[in-house]
């Protein structure tokens, strides 16, 4: 039996990462779990985020996955170490690959970061960027409403532009040339963010860097599926699979003929 890659997220934003994994590794089976019943995580405290994340990890490990991808910046920022400590399989978070990509992309080394309150409050991006390049300058902003906006499919709504103008005003006159979308939901707001900040800023999200790093790690650990058959994608959510399917298809960019499966976690 070909074992799967397990991917977890606070909602369905992590499907942006899944989309890139499927492109890079079309033979791999993927089991995705999005906690749509309790999204957003970014407004919650560390202990609650950790509890919720470990419940998702337990579910995916029960599926005998060979690797875990934490496709959520908030979870990666707050409790990746706890997941690594309990997991019998390798674990990849999204922050480290994203930072590497942003540093390669930025010419001025003036980098902006937007994320949830929990991600920005953790200081993880400033720490990681400074550790890799102590000359880099970092400007950060929390954008808590962006997650529910993305989950509702309102990324290009006129009201979203007004909210984005307020959230992103900190980046005006900062000479930032690269902006990290520090949440896997935020790519669905890319058009609006570009409208507000202008075309001269390069947006960096977690999806492609995470998928590239995953491929390298699978190869190094001898876990790459070298078969010829196309991989299967199995998507689980913790609430309202019918309601979120349309938005999930927007994140993936493809229809989901098999639909989404609902799962109940321990404390739901």
Secondary structure, 3 states (H helix, E strand, C coil): CCCCEEEEECCCCCHHHHHHHHHHCCCCCEEEEECCCCCCCCCCCHHHHHHHHHHHHHHHHCCCCCEEEECCHHHHHHHHHHHHHHCCCEEEECHHHHHHHHHHHCCCCEEEEEECHHHHHHCHHHHHHHHHCCCCEEEEEECCHHHHHHHCCCCCCHHHHHHHHHHHHHHCCCCCCEEEEECCCHHHHHHHHHHHHCCCCEEECHHHHHHHHHHHHHHHCCCCCCCCCCCCEEEEECCCHHHHHHHHHHHHCCCCCCCCEECCCCCC
